[in-house]
Amino acid sequence: MTIVADVECPEPLYELSLIYEVGIHPVVISDPDHALSLLKEAADLNYPPALYKLGYCYESGYLGVEIDISTSINFYRISATAGNKEAQLALSGWLLSGHDSSLAKNEKESFYWAHLSALQGLPRAEYTVGYFLECGIGVNRNTSEAIKWFKLSARHGDEMALKRLSEIGLSKSSPKKKFRFF
């Protein structure tokens, strides 16, 4: 039985790229070049996780890819538009700072993408939304709403959120007031 990847079913190419990325000794030897080739094929089929990962590769040089921030941002945008929460947060980060002439800084759009990612439950995005709300980045400052996002992120295990809640005296480890009735 032959499995063929296509637009309706691009996952096999992506999953196979993950296998070749790390290898499964002794069955499959790690082959970053082949992993990248498979990843590109999955991205050509518009598979959002593959598009996100290619964005990461072009941003960081991972899998031997030559760093190209504009290409990275393009892959992030395509994947983010398709609903990938990791790509949405990555795009938010680039929009927060901007990049040369290829991407103008846009705090409102940065908040928009971080918020979309947070609504999908990505803990780092939940923290980011809290931070934006606390500082008034791309949105009106709202401390009580920021705290809600920090708490949600902390419940999902984000260390930055736990730290921020501790800094503002709202961590689980902070002492609670005890009332005595005698």
C-alpha positions as CSV (number, residue, x, y, z in Angstrom):
1,M,0.0,0.0,0.0
2,T,1.4,3.3,-1.0
3,I,0.5,6.5,0.9
4,V,0.4,9.6,-1.3
5,A,0.3,13.0,0.2
6,D,-1.9,15.7,-1.4
7,V,-3.7,18.8,-0.5
8,E,-6.4,16.8,1.2
9,C,-3.9,14.8,3.2
10,P,-0.5,16.6,3.5
11,E,0.2,15.2,7.0
12,P,2.3,12.2,6.0
13,L,5.0,14.4,4.4
14,Y,5.2,16.6,7.5
15,E,5.4,13.6,9.8
16,L,8.0,11.9,7.7
17,S,10.0,15.2,7.8
18,L,9.9,15.1,11.6
19,I,11.2,11.5,11.6
20,Y,14.1,12.4,9.3
21,E,14.8,15.5,11.3
22,V,15.8,13.5,14.4
23,G,16.1,10.0,13.1
24,I,14.8,6.8,14.8
25,H,17.9,4.7,15.4
26,P,18.6,2.2,13.9
27,V,15.6,2.3,11.5
28,V,15.9,5.8,10.1
29,I,19.1,7.8,10.2
30,S,18.8,11.6,10.8
31,D,19.0,13.4,7.5
32,P,18.3,17.2,7.8
33,D,18.5,17.7,4.1
34,H,15.8,15.1,3.4
35,A,13.8,16.4,6.3
36,L,13.9,19.9,4.8
37,S,12.9,18.6,1.4
38,L,9.9,16.8,2.8
39,L,9.0,19.9,4.9
40,K,9.0,22.0,1.7
41,E,6.8,19.5,0.0
42,A,4.3,19.6,2.8
43,A,4.4,23.4,2.8
44,D,3.8,23.4,-1.0
45,L,0.5,21.6,-0.1
46,N,-0.3,24.6,2.2
47,Y,-0.1,22.5,5.4
48,P,-0.1,25.1,8.2
49,P,2.3,23.3,10.6
50,A,4.8,22.9,7.7
51,L,4.5,26.5,6.7
52,Y,5.1,27.5,10.4
53,K,8.1,25.3,10.7
54,L,9.6,26.6,7.4
55,G,9.1,30.1,8.8
56,Y,11.1,29.1,11.9
57,C,13.8,27.5,9.7
58,Y,14.2,30.8,7.7
59,E,14.2,32.8,10.9
60,S,16.7,30.7,12.8
61,G,18.8,28.9,10.1
62,Y,17.4,25.6,11.4
63,L,18.0,22.5,9.2
64,G,20.7,24.4,7.4
65,V,18.4,27.0,5.8
66,E,20.0,30.3,5.0
67,I,18.4,32.9,7.3
68,D,15.9,35.1,5.4
69,I,13.6,37.1,7.7
70,S,11.3,38.3,4.9
71,T,10.8,34.7,3.7
72,S,10.3,33.7,7.3
73,I,7.6,36.3,7.9
74,N,5.9,35.3,4.7
75,F,5.6,31.7,5.8
76,Y,4.4,32.8,9.3
77,R,1.7,35.0,7.7
78,I,0.4,32.2,5.5
79,S,0.3,29.7,8.3
80,A,-1.2,32.2,10.7
81,T,-3.9,33.1,8.3
82,A,-4.7,29.4,8.0
83,G,-5.1,29.3,11.8
84,N,-1.8,28.0,13.1
85,K,-1.5,29.3,16.7
86,E,2.3,29.1,16.8
87,A,2.6,31.1,13.6
88,Q,0.1,33.6,14.8
89,L,2.3,34.3,17.9
90,A,5.4,34.4,15.8
91,L,3.8,36.9,13.4
92,S,2.7,38.9,16.4
93,G,6.3,39.2,17.5
94,W,7.5,40.4,14.2
95,L,4.7,42.9,13.9
96,L,5.6,44.2,17.4
97,S,9.1,45.1,16.2
98,G,8.7,45.4,12.4
99,H,11.5,44.4,10.0
100,D,13.2,46.6,7.6
101,S,11.0,47.7,4.7
102,S,9.4,44.3,4.4
103,L,7.2,44.6,7.5
104,A,6.1,47.8,9.2
105,K,5.7,47.8,13.0
106,N,2.0,47.6,13.9
107,E,1.1,47.1,17.5
108,K,-2.6,46.8,16.9
109,E,-2.1,44.0,14.4
110,S,0.5,42.4,16.7
111,F,-2.2,42.3,19.5
112,Y,-4.7,40.9,17.0
113,W,-2.5,37.9,16.1
114,A,-1.4,37.3,19.7
115,H,-5.1,37.4,20.8
116,L,-6.1,34.9,18.0
117,S,-3.3,32.6,19.2
118,A,-4.3,33.0,22.9
119,L,-7.9,32.1,22.1
120,Q,-6.6,28.8,20.8
121,G,-5.0,28.1,24.2
122,L,-1.3,28.7,23.5
123,P,0.1,29.5,27.0
124,R,2.8,31.9,25.7
125,A,0.2,33.8,23.7
126,E,-2.1,34.1,26.7
127,Y,0.8,35.6,28.6
128,T,1.6,37.9,25.7
129,V,-2.0,39.1,25.6
130,G,-1.8,39.8,29.3
131,Y,1.4,41.8,28.8
132,F,-0.1,43.8,26.0
133,L,-3.1,44.6,28.1
134,E,-1.1,45.5,31.1
135,C,1.2,47.8,29.1
136,G,-1.4,49.1,26.6
137,I,0.4,47.8,23.6
138,G,-1.9,47.8,20.6
139,V,-4.9,48.0,22.9
140,N,-6.2,50.1,25.7
141,R,-4.5,49.4,29.0
142,N,-6.6,47.1,31.2
143,T,-5.0,45.7,34.3
144,S,-7.9,43.5,35.5
145,E,-8.2,41.9,32.0
146,A,-4.4,41.4,31.9
147,I,-4.5,39.6,35.2
148,K,-7.2,37.2,33.8
149,W,-4.9,36.3,30.9
150,F,-1.9,35.9,33.2
151,K,-3.9,33.6,35.4
152,L,-5.1,31.6,32.4
153,S,-1.5,31.3,31.1
154,A,-0.2,30.3,34.5
155,R,-2.9,27.6,34.8
156,H,-1.5,26.3,31.5
157,G,2.0,26.2,33.0
158,D,3.7,29.3,31.5
159,E,6.6,30.3,33.7
160,M,6.6,33.9,32.6
161,A,2.9,34.2,33.7
162,L,3.7,32.6,37.0
163,K,6.6,35.0,37.6
164,R,4.4,38.0,36.7
165,L,1.6,37.0,39.0
166,S,4.2,36.5,41.8
167,E,5.6,40.0,41.0
168,I,2.2,41.6,41.4
169,G,1.4,39.5,44.5
170,L,-1.1,37.2,43.0
171,S,0.8,33.9,42.8
172,K,-0.5,30.7,44.5
173,S,2.5,30.8,46.8
174,S,1.7,34.3,48.1
175,P,0.2,34.2,51.6
176,K,-3.5,34.5,51.9
177,K,-5.0,36.6,54.6
178,K,-6.5,34.5,57.4
179,F,-9.3,35.9,59.4
180,R,-9.8,35.1,63.1
181,F,-13.1,35.4,64.7
182,F,-12.0,35.3,68.3
